[in-house]
Amino acid sequence: MELLLFIINTLIFYIIILTVAAYLSLFERKLIGRIQLRRGPSYCGVFGLLQPLADGLKLFFKYNCLYSHSIYSIFGVTLLFFLSLLQFAFVPVLNNFCLLPNNYSLLLIIIINELISFSEIIIGISSKSKFGMIGGIRVIFQKFAYDIPYILLITCLSILNNTFNINEINISIIFPKFNLLLLLMSIIFFIINLIKLNHIPFDCVEAESELVAGAYTEYGGILFGMIYLADYLNVLFSSILYINFFIKIKNPIFFILCILLFIASIIIIRTLFPRYFQQKILTISYKYLIPICCIFLVWALNIN
């Protein structure tokens, strides 16, 4: 009976997560439309509310020669989608609900994050197109450059709280009052997430004006739909992780509003800033973010 109840809760949980991730695409298109003085999707259903469903059905039934892709390409896409869903099991959401509470949830999140980077590399370098190959190589440089400060900052937070359990991370204990150090940590974590999510101005993995669609050039139909949905799943997860680290909101309404604000800030940045060169992106990591995160880590070790 307990196993059946767990399976039902898991299905409901992931159906909600997938639905929210799908409608984030509508939220993004509507917000960008408002900023650019366009209407955005508005014809499919009332206010365009059925647009994500229509897009999903189109991609699902769209003709796509799976046999034209190698087994490595299909494996990479499947792994990316599965891991993007799996990471939600270890992070608390509304009212601190966590599907799989674990004392080592931060370590599991880091491992899953690295495997997501590995799956994106597989997607790119297993492509038969030179554009996909170049996009895959860019993934290698960009992902590993920002995995270092990402791991350092999460390790710093775990050391400050003496735990690897995300439920027990409480930044307000270390910083009773809001100060510049907390602001700097939150800004750096936001920038790292922005780059790891491949969003403008750090979307060199795709770089549509240069590489058509980068690592995902050859993918269409259901495979592209899985990649597209995994991208919004990662955006949603990053927003939840950020809130759990730096805000710790228990009120469901304020929790949802903070998630929307975090995602809206990513979308607004996309509309305002041009794309950086990859060399500049790597310079930001090795010259600024990694040294600052190392300083944070040394400071955390000294405090502890």
SETITI-633827 format. One record per atom (N, C-alpha, C): residue in one letter; x, z, y. Coordinates in pm, whole numbers, padded with zeros to 5 digits, always signed. Layout:
REM residues N
aXZY/...
***
This chain:
REM residues 304
m+00083+00000-00121/m+00000+00000+00000/m+00086+00000+00126/e+00193+00080+00125/e+00282+00086+00240/e+00354-00048+00260/l+00392-00110+00148/l+00458-00241+00157/l+00363-00345+00215/l+00238-00345+00171/l+00139-00439+00222/l+00116-00417+00372/l+00108-00290+00412/l+00089-00259+00553/l+00208-00305+00637/f+00329-00288+00582/f+00449-00333+00653/f+00450-00485+00668/i+00411-00557+00564/i+00405-00704+00570/i+00305-00750+00674/i+00188-00685+00677/i+00085-00721+00776/i+00135-00694+00918/n+00197-00578+00939/n+00251-00545+01071/n+00359-00643+01113/t+00443-00683+01017/t+00550-00780+01046/t+00492-00914+01086/l+00391-00962+01013/l+00328-01091+01047/l+00264-01086+01185/i+00191-00980+01213/i+00126-00967+01345/i+00232-00961+01455/f+00338-00885+01430/f+00445-00869+01529/f+00509-01004+01563/y+00542-01082+01460/y+00610-01209+01484/y+00516-01317+01536/i+00389-01310+01502/i+00292-01404+01560/i+00282-01380+01710/i+00279-01255+01750/i+00274-01222+01893/i+00401-01268+01964/i+00517-01242+01900/i+00645-01282+01960/i+00651-01434+01977/l+00612-01509+01874/l+00614-01655+01881/l+00517-01708+01986/t+00401-01646+01996/t+00303-01689+02096/t+00355-01665+02237/v+00414-01548+02259/v+00470-01517+02391/v+00583-01614+02425/a+00671-01641+02329/a+00782-01734+02352/a+00731-01874+02384/a+00625-01918+02315/a+00569-02050+02341/a+00512-02058+02482/y+00445-01952+02525/y+00384-01954+02658/y+00484-01928+02770/l+00605-01885+02735/l+00710-01878+02836/l+00746-02016+02887/s+00734-02117+02800/s+00760-02254+02845/s+00659-02296+02952/l+00532-02257+02933/l+00430-02286+03034/l+00457-02209+03163/f+00497-02083+03149/f+00529-02001+03267/f+00645-02063+03345/e+00746-02112+03273/e+00860-02174+03340/e+00820-02301+03412/r+00742-02386+03346/r+00702-02513+03407/r+00609-02491+03526/k+00523-02391+03517/k+00434-02360+03629/k+00513-02307+03748/l+00608-02217+03723/l+00686-02158+03831/l+00775-02262+03898/i+00841-02346+03818/i+00924-02451+03875/i+00838-02549+03954/g+00717-02578+03902/g+00625-02666+03974/g+00588-02609+04110/r+00563-02479+04118/r+00531-02416+04245/r+00648-02423+04342/i+00769-02399+04291/i+00887-02401+04377/i+00913-02542+04429/q+00889-02642+04345/q+00912-02781+04383/q+00788-02848+04440/l+00686-02770+04472/l+00561-02820+04530/l+00494-02922+04440/r+00493-02892+04310/r+00420-02973+04212/r+00314-02886+04145/r+00222-02950+04075/r+00115-02876+04009/r+00160-02816+03877/g+00252-02882+03809/g+00289-02838+03675/g+00182-02877+03575/p+00194-02836+03449/p+00092-02870+03348/p-00045-02814+03386/s-00146-02900+03393/s-00278-02852+03436/s-00393-02926+03370/y-00365-03028+03290/y-00472-03110+03234/y-00512-03069+03093/c-00422-03005+03020/c-00451-02968+02881/c-00510-02827+02878/g-00642-02819+02877/g-00709-02690+02882/g-00722-02639+03025/v-00785-02525+03042/v-00803-02466+03174/v-00668-02419+03227/f-00629-02470+03345/f-00501-02439+03407/f-00383-02474+03316/g-00404-02563+03220/g-00297-02605+03130/g-00261-02504+03024/l-00354-02412+02992/l-00323-02304+02898/l-00304-02353+02755/l-00354-02472+02724/l-00337-02526+02589/l-00214-02616+02578/q-00136-02627+02685/q-00019-02716+02684/q+00085-02676+02579/p+00121-02548+02565/p+00219-02512+02460/p+00170-02547+02320/l+00038-02529+02294/l-00017-02565+02163/l-00009-02715+02142/a-00040-02793+02245/a-00033-02939+02233/a+00111-02985+02210/d+00206-02924+02281/d+00347-02961+02262/d+00394-02928+02121/g+00352-02810+02070/g+00391-02772+01935/g+00334-02866+01830/l+00208-02903+01843/l+00146-02996+01747/l+00212-03132+01754/k+00245-03177+01875/k+00310-03308+01890/k+00445-03310+01819/l+00525-03204+01840/l+00657-03199+01777/l+00646-03183+01625/f+00543-03111+01579/f+00528-03089+01435/f+00492-03218+01362/f+00405-03298+01423/f+00358-03420+01357/f+00436-03544+01400/k+00530-03526+01491/k+00608-03641+01537/k+00698-03692+01426/y+00709-03824+01416/y+00792-03883+01311/y+00938-03843+01332/n+00995-03787+01231/n+01133-03740+01240/n+01201-03759+01104/c+01302-03842+01101/c+01371-03871+00975/c+01465-03756+00939/l+01412-03661+00862/l+01497-03549+00822/l+01613-03596+00735/y+01590-03704+00660/y+01697-03752+00572/y+01813-03811+00652/s+01791-03841+00781/s+01900-03893+00864/s+01995-03783+00909/h+01951-03657+00895/h+02036-03543+00930/h+02106-03491+00805/s+02225-03441+00827/s+02298-03380+00716/s+02238-03245+00681/i+02270-03195+00564/i+02220-03065+00522/i+02273-02955+00613/y+02392-02978+00673/y+02450-02880+00764/y+02369-02871+00894/s+02321-02986+00942/s+02240-02986+01064/s+02110-02910+01042/i+02041-02938+00932/i+01915-02869+00902/i+01939-02720+00882/f+02049-02687+00813/f+02083-02546+00792/f+02110-02476+00925/g+02181-02543+01017/g+02212-02484+01146/g+02087-02456+01228/v+01993-02550+01230/v+01869-02531+01305/v+01786-02419+01243/t+01775-02419+01110/t+01698-02314+01041/t+01760-02177+01065/l+01893-02168+01058/l+01962-02041+01081/l+01941-01993+01224/l+01948-02084+01321/l+01926-02049+01461/l+01787-01991+01482/f+01686-02058+01427/f+01548-02013+01445/f+01524-01879+01374/f+01575-01864+01253/f+01555-01740+01176/f+01622-01622+01245/l+01745-01639+01292/l+01817-01530+01356/l+01756-01494+01491/s+01703-01595+01563/s+01637-01568+01690/s+01513-01483+01671/l+01447-01496+01557/l+01333-01411+01524/l+01379-01274+01473/l+01483-01274+01390/l+01527-01151+01325/l+01573-01045+01425/q+01635-01087+01535/q+01691-00990+01629/q+01584-00901+01693/f+01459-00947+01696/f+01351-00866+01754/f+01318-00745+01667/a+01357-00748+01541/a+01323-00638+01450/a+01399-00510+01483/f+01509-00521+01560/f+01593-00404+01584/f+01587-00352+01727/v+01502-00412+01810/v+01493-00369+01949/v+01353-00314+01975/p+01341-00198+02041/p+01209-00142+02070/p+01137-00221+02178/v+01006-00239+02160/v+00926-00312+02258/v+00822-00215+02316/l+00697-00254+02324/l+00595-00173+02389/l+00582-00037+02321/n+00580+00069+02404/n+00566+00207+02354/n+00672+00242+02251/n+00793+00185+02271/n+00907+00213+02182/n+00881+00174+02038/f+00792+00077+02017/f+00769+00029+01880/f+00887-00055+01835/c+00941-00022+01717/c+01053-00097+01660/c+01020-00129+01515/l+01029-00255+01478/l+00990-00296+01344/l+01082-00237+01238/l+01213-00241+01264/l+01311-00186+01170/l+01406-00093+01244/p+01364+00031+01274/p+01454+00125+01343/p+01578+00152+01260/n+01692+00152+01328/n+01819+00165+01256/n+01919+00237+01345/n+02000+00323+01285/n+02101+00396+01362/n+02216+00307+01406/y+02225+00188+01349/y+02332+00094+01385/y+02274-00036+01441/s+02164-00022+01514/s+02094-00140+01564/s+02179-00221+01662/l+02262-00154+01743/l+02347-00227+01836/l+02450-00313+01763/l+02507-00259+01656/l+02601-00338+01576/l+02532-00457+01512/l+02410-00436+01462/l+02335-00546+01401/l+02300-00653+01504/i+02267-00611+01626/i+02236-00707+01733/i+02359-00789+01768/i+02477-00725+01772/i+02601-00799+01801/i+02630-00901+01690/i+02613-00859+01564/i+02638-00950+01451/i+02543-01068+01455/i+02414-01041+01478/i+02316-01149+01485/i+02347-01243+01601/n+02390-01187+01712/n+02425-01268+01828/n+02541-01362+01798/e+02641-01312+01726/e+02755-01396+01690/e+02713-01505+01592/l+02623-01472+01500/l+02575-01572+01405/l+02491-01679+01474/i+02419-01642+01580/i+02345-01740+01659/i+02442-01839+01724/s+02551-01787+01778/s+02655-01874+01835/s+02712-01967+01728/f+02734-01912+01608/f+02787-01993+01497/f+02689-02103+01458/s+02559-02073+01457/s+02460-02173+01420/s+02454-02285+01525/e+02471-02252+01653/e+02472-02355+01757/e+02595-02444+01744/i+02706-02386+01701/i+02826-02467+01676/i+02800-02564+01561/i+02736-02516+01454/i+02704-02603+01340/i+02614-02717+01384/i+02513-02687+01465/i+02420-02790+01512/i+02494-02900+01586/g+02592-02861+01668/g+02664-02961+01747/g+02764-03042+01668/i+02852-02974+01595/i+02963-03046+01531/i+02919-03118+01404/s+02800-03086+01349/s+02751-03160+01233/s+02672-03283+01274/s+02664-03308+01405/s+02592-03424+01455/s+02672-03551+01430/k+02601-03664+01418/k+02666-03793+01398/k+02692-03866+01530/s+02653-03802+01640/s+02670-03860+01772/s+02789-03796+01843/k+02860-03876+01922/k+02974-03821+01995/k+02928-03723+02103/f+02806-03745+02155/f+02754-03652+02254/f+02728-03515+02192/g+02671-03517+02072/g+02648-03391+02002/g+02778-03321+01967/m+02879-03399+01928/m+03010-03341+01895/m+03072-03275+02018/i+03065-03344+02133/i+03121-03287+02256/i+03044-03161+02295/g+02910-03165+02279/g+02830-03047+02307/g+02865-02931+02216/g+02892-02960+02087/g+02932-02856+01994/g+03066-02795+02030/i+03159-02878+02077/i+03290-02826+02120/i+03274-02738+02242/r+03184-02778+02332/r+03158-02694+02451/r+03099-02560+02410/v+03016-02560+02306/v+02961-02434+02256/v+03074-02341+02214/i+03172-02396+02143/i+03284-02314+02094/i+03355-02245+02210/f+03388-02322+02315/f+03460-02265+02429/f+03374-02166+02505/q+03249-02205+02534/q+03166-02122+02620/q+03118-01995+02551/k+03073-02009+02426/k+03018-01892+02357/k+03123-01785+02334/f+03239-01825+02284/f+03340-01725+02253/f+03401-01664+02379/a+03400-01740+02489/a+03450-01685+02615/a+03361-01572+02665/y+03232-01580+02635/y+03139-01480+02687/y+03092-01381+02580/d+03130-01405+02455/d+03104-01304+02353/d+03194-01182+02375/i+03313-01205+02431/i+03408-01095+02453/i+03353-00994+02553/p+03316-01035+02677/p+03260-00934+02770/p+03126-00878+02724/y+03048-00958+02650/y+02919-00911+02598/y+02940-00794+02501/i+03032-00810+02409/i+03061-00703+02312/i+03124-00583+02380/l+03213-00608+02477/l+03278-00498+02547/l+03177-00413+02623/l+03080-00478+02689/l+02983-00404+02768/l+02887-00325+02679/i+02844-00385+02568/i+02756-00312+02475/i+02832-00195+02411/t+02959-00216+02379/t+03041-00109+02324/t+03057+00005+02425/c+03073-00032+02551/c+03084+00068+02658/c+02959+00154+02665/l+02841+00090+02659/l+02715+00164+02664/l+02698+00255+02542/s+02740+00206+02426/s+02729+00288+02305/s+02823+00408+02309/i+02944+00391+02368/i+03038+00501+02379/i+02987+00606+02477/l+02930+00562+02588/l+02877+00655+02687/l+02764+00740+02631/n+02687+00683+02537/n+02574+00755+02478/n+02606+00813+02341/n+02728+00788+02290/n+02771+00840+02158/n+02677+00796+02045/t+02631+00674+02051/t+02541+00625+01947/t+02540+00473+01945/f+02507+00419+01827/f+02483+00275+01813/f+02335+00245+01795/n+02253+00346+01815/n+02108+00330+01804/n+02052+00296+01941/i+01991+00179+01953/i+01942+00134+02084/i+01831+00224+02136/n+01758+00290+02046/n+01651+00381+02089/n+01705+00503+02163/e+01831+00536+02137/e+01890+00654+02198/e+01976+00622+02320/i+01985+00494+02355/i+02059+00455+02475/i+01977+00494+02598/n+02034+00578+02683/n+01964+00622+02804/n+02065+00628+02918/i+02065+00523+02998/i+02163+00512+03104/i+02139+00613+03216/s+02016+00667+03225/s+01983+00763+03331/s+02056+00896+03312/i+02097+00926+03188/i+02173+01048+03163/i+02313+01039+03225/i+02372+00920+03216/i+02506+00899+03270/i+02500+00880+03421/f+02396+00810+03467/f+02377+00786+03610/f+02244+00849+03653/p+02241+00977+03685/p+02115+01041+03726/p+02054+00974+03848/k+02141+00925+03937/k+02093+00852+04054/k+02149+00711+04052/f+02071+00620+04107/f+02115+00481+04112/f+02238+00469+04202/n+02346+00409+04152/n+02467+00394+04231/n+02526+00255+04211/l+02635+00229+04279/l+02696+00097+04278/l+02752+00060+04141/l+02802+00160+04068/l+02858+00132+03936/l+02750+00084+03839/l+02635+00149+03842/l+02523+00105+03759/l+02475-00033+03801/l+02470-00057+03932/l+02430-00190+03982/l+02527-00298+03935/l+02657-00267+03939/l+02758-00364+03896/l+02745-00393+03747/m+02724-00290+03666/m+02708-00309+03522/m+02585-00396+03491/s+02476-00370+03561/s+02354-00447+03536/s+02369-00592+03580/i+02439-00615+03691/i+02461-00753+03739/i+02550-00830+03642/i+02657-00765+03595/i+02748-00831+03501/i+02676-00863+03371/f+02595-00769+03321/f+02520-00796+03198/f+02420-00910+03218/f+02360-00917+03336/f+02267-01027+03366/f+02341-01161+03367/i+02459-01166+03429/i+02536-01291+03434/i+02580-01333+03295/i+02626-01238+03215/i+02669-01269+03078/i+02553-01325+02997/n+02436-01265+03009/n+02318-01315+02939/n+02279-01454+02987/l+02289-01476+03117/l+02254-01607+03173/l+02344-01716+03116/i+02471-01687+03099/i+02565-01785+03046/i+02544-01804+02896/k+02520-01694+02824/k+02500-01704+02680/k+02370-01778+02647/l+02274-01776+02738/l+02147-01845+02716/l+02154-01993+02751/n+02269-02038+02803/n+02290-02180+02838/n+02192-02226+02946/h+02168-02140+03045/h+02078-02177+03152/h+02157-02208+03279/i+02100-02296+03359/i+02164-02336+03484/i+02191-02210+03567/p+02308-02199+03630/p+02410-02303+03647/p+02516-02306+03538/f+02489-02251+03421/f+02589-02241+03315/f+02545-02315+03188/d+02477-02428+03202/d+02425-02497+03083/d+02513-02615+03043/c+02642-02590+03034/c+02735-02698+02997/c+02717-02743+02852/v+02652-02662+02770/v+02628-02700+02631/v+02536-02821+02625/e+02439-02826+02715/e+02347-02941+02718/e+02394-03042+02821/a+02405-03004+02947/a+02455-03091+03054/a+02393-03230+03045/e+02262-03236+03069/e+02188-03360+03044/e+02240-03478+03124/s+02288-03455+03246/s+02337-03567+03326/s+02467-03625+03271/e+02537-03548+03187/e+02664-03594+03131/e+02651-03631+02983/l+02573-03552+02907/l+02571-03566+02761/l+02431-03596+02706/v+02340-03642+02788/v+02202-03670+02748/v+02129-03540+02714/a+02164-03476+02603/a+02108-03344+02571/a+02211-03257+02501/g+02337-03295+02515/g+02445-03214+02461/g+02442-03202+02310/a+02456-03079+02262/a+02462-03053+02118/a+02333-03092+02047/y+02224-03107+02120/y+02093-03131+02059/y+02046-03276+02076/t+02140-03366+02108/t+02102-03505+02139/t+02025-03572+02027/e+02068-03556+01904/e+02010-03630+01792/e+01886-03566+01732/y+01847-03451+01780/y+01740-03377+01716/y+01606-03407+01782/g+01504-03426+01698/g+01370-03452+01747/g+01268-03393+01651/g+01141-03406+01688/g+01035-03358+01601/g+01041-03209+01579/i+01018-03168+01454/i+01011-03027+01420/i+01145-02956+01440/l+01257-03027+01420/l+01388-02965+01439/l+01411-02932+01586/f+01375-03025+01675/f+01389-02997+01818/f+01293-02887+01860/g+01174-02885+01802/g+01078-02780+01832/g+01132-02642+01797/m+01202-02632+01684/m+01261-02504+01644/m+01374-02463+01739/i+01455-02560+01781/i+01562-02530+01877/i+01503-02488+02011/y+01401-02560+02055/y+01335-02533+02183/y+01272-02395+02183/l+01203-02360+02075/l+01139-02229+02065/l+01242-02118+02052/a+01351-02144+01980/a+01457-02044+01966/a+01519-02011+02102/d+01527-02110+02190/d+01581-02086+02323/d+01496-01986+02401/y+01364-02001+02394/y+01275-01909+02464/y+01270-01772+02394/l+01287-01771+02263/l+01296-01644+02192/l+01418-01565+02238/n+01530-01634+02258/n+01652-01567+02304/n+01637-01517+02448/v+01567-01594+02532/v+01541-01549+02669/v+01456-01423+02667/l+01351-01422+02584/l+01264-01305+02573/l+01341-01184+02520/f+01424-01207+02419/f+01502-01095+02363/f+01600-01039+02466/s+01666-01126+02542/s+01762-01079+02642/s+01693-00994+02748/s+01571-01033+02786/s+01498-00954+02885/s+01460-00817+02830/i+01417-00811+02705/i+01382-00683+02643/i+01506-00595+02628/l+01618-00655+02588/l+01743-00580+02572/l+01790-00524+02707/y+01780-00605+02811/y+01821-00563+02945/y+01738-00443+02992/i+01607-00450+02970/i+01518-00341+03012/i+01548-00213+02933/n+01576-00227+02803/n+01607-00109+02723/n+01740-00045+02763/f+01832-00125+02814/f+01961-00071+02854/f+01957-00003+02991/f+01895-00068+03088/f+01911-00025+03227/f+01785+00031+03294/i+01669+00014+03234/i+01546+00059+03302/i+01471+00162+03219/k+01453+00138+03090/k+01385+00232+03000/k+01243+00264+03049/i+01157+00163+03044/i+01018+00180+03088/i+00929+00200+02966/k+00845+00304+02970/k+00754+00333+02861/k+00613+00280+02888/n+00579+00264+03014/n+00448+00211+03049/n+00438+00064+03010/p+00342+00026+02925/p+00334-00114+02878/p+00317-00216+02990/i+00238-00181+03091/i+00213-00276+03200/i+00341-00302+03279/f+00414-00196+03315/f+00538-00212+03388/f+00645-00279+03301/f+00640-00253+03171/f+00733-00317+03078/f+00714-00469+03079/i+00591-00514+03072/i+00561-00658+03074/i+00597-00718+03209/l+00569-00646+03317/l+00602-00696+03451/l+00752-00711+03468/c+00829-00617+03414/c+00976-00626+03423/c+01029-00745+03343/i+00969-00770+03228/i+01009-00886+03148/i+00982-01016+03225/l+00863-01025+03285/l+00829-01144+03363/l+00922-01159+03484/l+00958-01048+03546/l+01048-01053+03661/l+01187-01099+03620/f+01235-01049+03506/f+01367-01090+03455/f+01368-01241+03425/i+01264-01288+03356/i+01257-01430+03320/i+01237-01516+03444/a+01156-01468+03539/a+01134-01543+03663/a+01264-01558+03742/s+01348-01454+03740/s+01476-01463+03812/s+01565-01569+03750/i+01564-01582+03615/i+01641-01687+03548/i+01589-01825+03588/i+01457-01840+03595/i+01397-01968+03631/i+01427-02004+03776/i+01418-01905+03866/i+01445-01931+04008/i+01591-01972+04028/i+01682-01907+03957/i+01824-01946+03964/i+01841-02090+03918/r+01764-02130+03816/r+01771-02267+03766/r+01734-02368+03874/t+01640-02332+03961/t+01594-02426+04065/t+01683-02426+04189/l+01768-02325+04205/l+01842-02310+04330/l+01988-02352+04320/f+02050-02337+04201/f+02194-02357+04190/f+02228-02484+04114/p+02335-02551+04153/p+02383-02666+04075/p+02462-02620+03954/r+02486-02712+03860/r+02562-02678+03740/r+02711-02664+03772/y+02773-02562+03712/y+02917-02542+03728/y+02992-02629+03627/f+03117-02660+03662/f+03205-02724+03565/f+03242-02623+03457/q+03269-02674+03337/q+03301-02583+03228/q+03428-02504+03256/q+03525-02567+03320/q+03649-02496+03353/q+03622-02376+03444/k+03529-02393+03538/k+03495-02284+03629/k+03422-02173+03555/i+03336-02211+03459/i+03264-02112+03379/i+03362-02027+03298/l+03458-02092+03235/l+03557-02019+03156/l+03644-01931+03245/t+03674-01980+03367/t+03754-01901+03461/t+03682-01773+03500/i+03551-01781+03521/i+03471-01663+03557/i+03484-01556+03448/s+03482-01601+03322/s+03491-01506+03212/s+03628-01443+03201/y+03733-01527+03189/y+03866-01475+03161/y+03931-01409+03283/k+03892-01450+03401/k+03957-01398+03522/k+03884-01279+03581/y+03752-01272+03561/y+03674-01167+03628/y+03600-01076+03529/l+03514-01135+03444/l+03424-01053+03363/l+03497-00972+03256/i+03589-01034+03185/i+03662-00961+03080/i+03745-00846+03137/p+03824-00867+03246/p+03897-00752+03304/p+03803-00640+03352/i+03691-00676+03416/i+03598-00573+03465/i+03538-00496+03348/c+03500-00567+03241/c+03443-00499+03123/c+03547-00411+03054/c+03673-00453+03055/c+03780-00369+02999/c+03795-00240+03081/i+03783-00252+03214/i+03789-00133+03299/i+03673-00039+03268/f+03553-00097+03251/f+03437-00016+03213/f+03461+00057+03081/l+03522-00014+02984/l+03546+00045+02853/l+03646+00161+02862/v+03753+00142+02938/v+03853+00249+02956/v+03789+00369+03025/w+03706+00340+03126/w+03636+00449+03197/w+03543+00525+03102/a+03470+00452+03016/a+03380+00517+02920/a+03457+00603+02821/l+03572+00554+02776/l+03653+00632+02683/l+03708+00759+02748/n+03744+00750+02876/n+03795+00867+02946/n+03686+00972+02968/i+03566+00925+03001/i+03453+01017+03022/i+03419+01087+02892/n+03416+01009+02784/n+03375+01063+02655/n+03482+01157+02597/
***
